[in-house]
């Protein structure tokens, strides 16, 4: 893939690893480009995707500050657009995405975790939207996705103060879904991803799309969207197999 991003498959589960441990997996332009390529390569083949960082210290410690410090206004605009494109690709990936937050997740790293469907944190994880102390604001979706995940007051505190929260506090705030022992993180997330990959693919993709649309539509529009998705799954192999298996009291054999 590249020297900064690895994409690996284990059956139907893909793992995208940001591999710049010497820079705490900070995201510069080539790394973002490699992530975009990896996400495109995984589409269609992965029934679940894990996103994580290499090494034992960081998930993604943020955007590359040494690079940002040299940027012109025009370059910063392009960098912002590139970051948004990657986060949007994670959010709209056609299969569930799990962020395995194995260490520092600041700035753009926090935003990467926010773009995932599910977040599992190592007990060593520390998470924060820390941009304010650099004289900037979150620029890859943090001001929007954070509010929707943890609520207005908590998001404002995190963004205004640049607060960093440890794994347990992140759990209590609803920023992550669970916290596990650091040494158990990879196995735990791999088991979750395998369970998701075994679910009916089209129904799971529809479920993700419907939940994502809850943030984009009003309730009436969202309910109409849900009805169309629901009825559209009837007649598929997985719908027939799932209901038949239930009635026959056996395990379903989904495609």
Order of alpha helices (4+ residues) and beta strands (2+ residues): beta-beta-alpha-beta-beta-alpha-alpha-beta-beta-alpha-beta-beta-alpha-alpha-beta-alpha-beta-alpha-alpha-alpha-alpha
